[in-house]
Amino acid sequence: MQNQRVLVTGGAGFIGSNLANHLAVDNEVVAVDDLYLGTPENLSEDVEFVEGSVLDDDLPTDVDVLFHLAALSSYTMHEENPRRGARVNVEGFVNTVDQARQNGCDTVVYASTSSIYGNRTDPSPESMSVEARTGYEASKLARERYAEYFHNHYEMSLAGMRFFSVYQGFGGAEEHKGQYANTVAQFAHKIANGERPELFGDGSQTRDFTHVDDIVRGLELAADHQLQGIYNLGTGESYDFNEMVAMINQVLGTDVEPKYIENPLDIYVHDTKADVSKMHEETGWEPSVDFEDGVRRVCAPYLDD
C-alpha cells in the first residue's frame, strides 16, 4: 500500500500501533484511540494521533482506507460492562464505517475474532458454523453482519479478519496493556524475572500463536486486494502452554516451573487452530514467523540486559 490516506482506529493499541507505524512509511496515517489500553508512545512521529472514541460524531474518516481495530478486545474486558462493550464494539463499528462511507471511503478492514470457533484442535475454516457464547463474541459476530449490510446496501468492500492469539514481546506495544497483554509476553516477562507463570488447569490448552508482524502484513494485503467477507489470520499450527513455557525457559537459559491454578473463567476456549488457506489463495499471504522464532524475538530483550 502506498500514497494512501489511512485511518486506524484503536491505533495507539497493540495491533493498531504496529499497523499504523508500518503503513506510515509509505502512507498518510491517522490513528484514533481513546487511550483505554493504548498510548501515543506506541506510535512513530510519522503517525498523526487523534484522541477520540469510535462513538464520536466527528471522526477523521476522510480517508481511502479504514482499518477498524478499536474494541473491548477480550471476554473479561467486555463482561466488566456488557452494555459499554456493545456500544464500543457494535455501535462504534457502525458509526465509524458509516462516517467513512459518507466521506467516500469504500475499503474497510476490521477486527473480528477466532473465539467464535470455540474449542477446536482441527483447523477452523471460515465456512464452519459459529456461535456467540459470550458478549464479546456476540459483538464481533454483529460486526460481521453489519459488514454484510454495508457491502450489500452500499457496495463497500469490508474484510473481517479473525485473529488467532496475536503476540509480541514487552518492549513493544503490548507492555502498556498489563494484565490484558498476550500470554507469551506475560510468561516471558515473569520467567525472565524469576516468577512462576500461572497456567489454568494442567497447561494442556493450545493456541495458534500468531506474531503481530504477520497480522500486519495480512491486514495490509486485505486492503490492497479490497477483500470482501471473512478471513482467518493464524499459522495453522498450535502449541500448548506447557510447551510455550518450556520454549521460553530454553531460550532464556532458565528453569522456572509454572504454577497450575484452577481456571477462574466461566467460559474458556481450550484449543484453537486456524485454516488459513482462503487468505493464502486470495492474496498469497502466509505466516513468516514460526513460533520458535517468535519466542526468540520475545525473549531477546531479556538476553541483552
N, C-alpha and C positions, 0 to 999 in steps of 0.2 A: 504494500500500500504506500503510495507516495502522493504528496501535494494535495491532501485531502484535509478538510476541517472536520475534526472528530470530537465528539463528546463522550466521556467515560463517566458514568455515574458510579458512585462508590469508588471514585477514582483515587482517593487517598488511602484506601484499604489495601489488603494483601494482594489479591489478584489484580484489582483495578490499578494500583500504582505500578505494578510490574508491566501491565499492558500500556498504561499511559507513557511511562518512561521509554518503552521500546518504540512506540509509534511516534513519539515526539522527535525522533532523529530525522524523520522524513516528512512529517506532517504537522499541521497546526492542531494542538491538542488542548482541550479544556477538560479539567477534572472537577466534578461536583461531588461534594461529600459533606455529610452533617457532622462528621468527626465523632460519631458514636464509637467506632473502633479504629478509624483511620486517623492519620496525622499528616499534615502537609510536609513534614520532614521526610516522608517516604518518596516525595516527588522531586524530580530533577528541576533545575531552573528553567528548562525549556518548556515545561508544562504550565499552563495558566490555571491557577487554582481558584475555585469559587466555592465558598462555604454556603451550603444550602441543602434543602431537603427535596427529595423527589416528589413531595406533595406541594411544593411551591408552584405558584402560577406564572412565574417569570423565569423559567429555566433557560439557559443559553443553548437553545435547540436549533439555532440557525446553522446546521451542520450538514455534511454529506453523509456521515455515518454515525449512528448512535450505538454505543456499547453500553447496555444497561446491566450493571452488575450490582447495584445497590440493593441490599436486602438485610433483613434479620436472618442470618445465614446458618442457623442450626436449630434443631429441635428444642434444645433447652433455652436458647435465646428467645425463640418465638413463644414458648409456653410461659415465660415470665409475664407476658402481656399479650394474649392471643389477639385482642382487638387491635392493638398497635401493630402487631405483626401483619395482620390482614391489610391494614391501611398502608403500611410501608411496602409490603411485598406485592399486593394486588393493585390497590388504588394508585400507589406510586408508579407502578409499571404502566397502567393505562394513562395516567396523567402525563408521564414523560413521553411515551410513544405518541400520544395524540398531539402534544405540543410540537414534537419533531415533525409529524405528518403535516401539520398546518404550516410549518416553515419549509416544506418541500423536501424533507428527508424521506427516502423510501427504502433505506437499508438499515436494518436493526439486527444486532446480535445480542442475545440476552442469556442470563444465567438461569438454568433450571437445576435439577438435582438428580443424581443417581439413586438417592434414598428411596424413591418411589418403586424401585425394582424389588425392594425387600431383601430377604436373605437368599443369596444365590452364590453357589460355588461354581456353577457353569457360567460361561459368558452371557451377559444380558444384552439382547438385541433391542433396538428401538421399537421394533414391531410387537414386542410381547405386551401382554396385559399388565397394567399397573393400577395401583390403588393408593389412596391417601389414608394413612393410619395416624397421622399427626397433623396439627395445624400448619406446620412448616411445609409438609409435603402437599397439603391441600392448596397452599398459597402458590407453590410452584406449578402445580397442575393447572391452577386458574390462569397463570401467566400463559401457559401453552395454549389454552382455549382462547384467551383474548388475542393471542398472536394469530390464531386461525381467523378470528373475526377481522383483524386489521388486514390480513392478507386477502381474504375473500371479499371484503367490503371496499377496500381502498387499493388493492393490488400492490401492497407493500411486500417486501421480502423480509421475513423475520426468522432467524435461525436460533432455535432454543438449544443451548449446549448443556448436556447433562454431565457435570463434572464428577470424576471419581477421585476422592481423597487427595486433594491437591496439597502439596507440601513444599516448603523451603525452610532453610535454617534460620535461627535467630541471627541477628546482624543484618537481616533483610527486613522486609515489611511485616513479617509475622510477629516480631518481638512485641510490638505495641499491643497485640491482641490478648496477651496474657493467657488466662485460662481458656480462651477460645482459639488459641493457636493450634496448629496441627500437631498430632501426636508425635510425629517424627522429630520435629523441632523441640517439643517439650521433653521427650525422653532423652534426646541427645544432651540437652542442657542440664538435665538432672544428673545423668550419668557422668558427664564431664566434671560436675561439681560434687561427685561422690554421693549423690542422693539416689535412693531407690525409686524407680518409676512405678506407679500403681497401675496394674493391669486388672481389668474386670474378669472375673471368673478364673479360668485356667490359662488365659492368654492365647487360646486357640482361634480366636476370631481373626478373620482375614480381611485384607483391604487391597484394592487395586490402587497402589500408591502412584500418583502421577505428579511429576515435577512441574512447577509453575512455568518454567520455560517452554515446555511442550504445550501447556494450556494456552499461553500467549500466542504461540505460533498457530494453534488451532483457531483461536478467535480471529486472528488477522486473516487467515485463509477463508474463514466463513464469510467475512465481509468482502474480501476480494472476489469470491465466487457468487456473492449475493445468494447464499443458500436459503432455502425455504423449508421449514419443517424442524424435526428433532434430530440431534446428533450427539453421540457419545464421545467424550474425550477421556480416555483412560489408556492403559497399556496392554490390556488383555492378559496380564499376569497378576497373581496375588501372593501375598506373604502374610503369615500370621504374626501376631505381636511378639511372641517369643523369639521368632526368627529375627524380627526387627531389633529387639534388644541385644541379641547375640551379635548381630552385624555391627551395631554401634559400639559394643564392647570391643570387638575385634579391631575396628578402625582406631579407636581411642587408646587401645592397649590397656583397657581396664577390665575389671571382673566384678561389676556391680550386679547383684541379684535383684530381680524385680520383686515387688510386693503384690501379692494377689489379694484382691478385695472383692466383696460381693458387688455385683452390678447395681448401682443405685437408680438406674433409669428404667422406667416402666416399659418403654418401647425402645428397642435397640436393634439395629441392623448388625447381624453377626458376621455376614460374609458378603463381599462384593467382588465382581469381576466384569470388565467391560468387553463387549463385542464392538470393535472399532472399524469393522470392515466398511460400513457405509461411509464414514468420514474419509477413509482412505480411498475408496473408489471414486468419490466425487471431487476430491481435492488433491489427492496424493499424500495427504498428511499421514504421518506415522510417528509414534513416540521415539525420541532420540536419546533420552536419559533413562537407562535401566536403573532399577532400584539400588543395586550395589554402588553404582557410580553416584546416584543421588545421595545415598547415605554418606559417602566420602565427602561430597560437597557440603553437606550439613555439618559434618564433624570438623572440616578443615580449619575453621577459625579457632577452635579449641586447641588444635595441634600447633598453631602458630604462636600461641601465647607463651 
